Amino acid sequence: MSREVRRVSPTSLAIYAACPRQYQYDKDWRVNSPEESRRYLDRGLAYHAAIEDVCRVVSERAGQVSDEWIQQRAMDAIEARWQEMSERREYVSDAQYAYDHDLAAAAVQDYFENDGLEHARHSLDQEVWLECDHGDVHLLGRADNIVRTDYGLQVIDYKGKLDGIISGASQGKLVSHAKGDEYAADVLKSVFQAATYIEGAKATEYFEPGMSVEFTFYGLLQSPERTRHLDGIQVSVSGRSRDVGWLYAEYEDTIWGLIEAAYEGILTSSYEPEPWDLIREHACEDCGYRAMCGDYLGAEVGVGE
C-alpha cells in the first residue's frame, strides 16, 4: 500500500539536515523559540513585496513602459509596502527606523537600475508555488520570481545577503558533509532550494522541452554603504546575483542523496541528532532550543562532571 504523499519545503529539509532534534521542536512540536525582533523579517517582506508589485504590473502591461516608469513605480512600491509592513515599535530609535527604511529603498532602487529592469520586463510569475517530485520524494517551495530568458527559464530567490549560499569556493563542503567528514549544514538550504525550484520549474506551464532552467540567488543588500553628509546619513546599496544551477547539475546525485535522507527522516519521525558530536560542535551554539534540549543539556552535564 503506497503511503500518502507529503510535501516538504527546502527550509524544513535544511533544518532537519542541520539537526533532527531542532526540526522536532520547530516543525513537529511547533515549540516557539525565544521571541526575536521582527525588524529584519519585516524589512525583507517589504522589499520582496515591492519587487513583486513592480514585476506584476509590468508584465500586465506587456512591457509597454519605459525604464524610468519602472524605476518610479519601484520607488512608489517600496514606500507603500514599507508603511504597510514595517513596525516602528520593533526599532529602538527613530534613527534606526529611518536607516532601515533608507536601506530597503536603496536596495530596490539599485535593483531596478540594474538586473531588475530585465527581470521585470520578462517576469512570467511571482511568488509562485513550485512542486517537485523525484521518485518517492515530494517537495514544495515558493519561488520569488520566474523570468523568461533567451535560453529558457530563470528562477530567482531574493535574499538580503548571499551569506551561506553555496558557491564555487564552498562546493567542496557539500561532498564532505555528505560523506560525514565535515559538518557543512550552512550550504544545504541553498542546494535544497536549487533542486526544488529547478525541477519544480520544469513542471510548470512555462517550461518547454529543450529549455534550460537557471536558479539565481539575488543579494539585494549585499554591499551597503553609509556616507555622512551635512544633512545626515546617505545610504546606498549594491546588489549581487549568484547563479547556482551549474552546481546543482554538477552535484545532482549528492544533493538528492542528502534530500532523500532528510525527507525519509522527517516522514519516519527519526529525530535522534546524528552525528551528535558534529551537531553539538557546530549547531548548538546558535540554536534557540538549546535551553530546553535534553541532548544538549545532557552533554553539558557530562562535560561538567
Buried (B, 14 or more C-beta within 10 A) or exposed (E): EEEEEEBBBBBBBBBBBBBBBBBBBBBBEEEEBEEEEBBEEBBBBBBBBBBBBBBBBBBEEEEEBEEEEBBEBBBEBBBBBBEEBBEEEBBEEEEEBBBBBBBBBBBBBBBBBBBBBEBBBBBBBBBBEBBBEBEEBBBBBBBBBBBBBEEBBBBBBBBBBBEBBBBEEBBEBBEEBBEEEBBBBBBBBBBBBBBBBBBBBBEBEBBEEEBEBBBBBBBBBBEBEEEEEEEEEEBBBBBBBBBBBEBBEEBBEBBBEBBBBBBEBBBEEBBEBBEBEBBBEBBBEEBBBBEEBEBBEEBBEEEEE
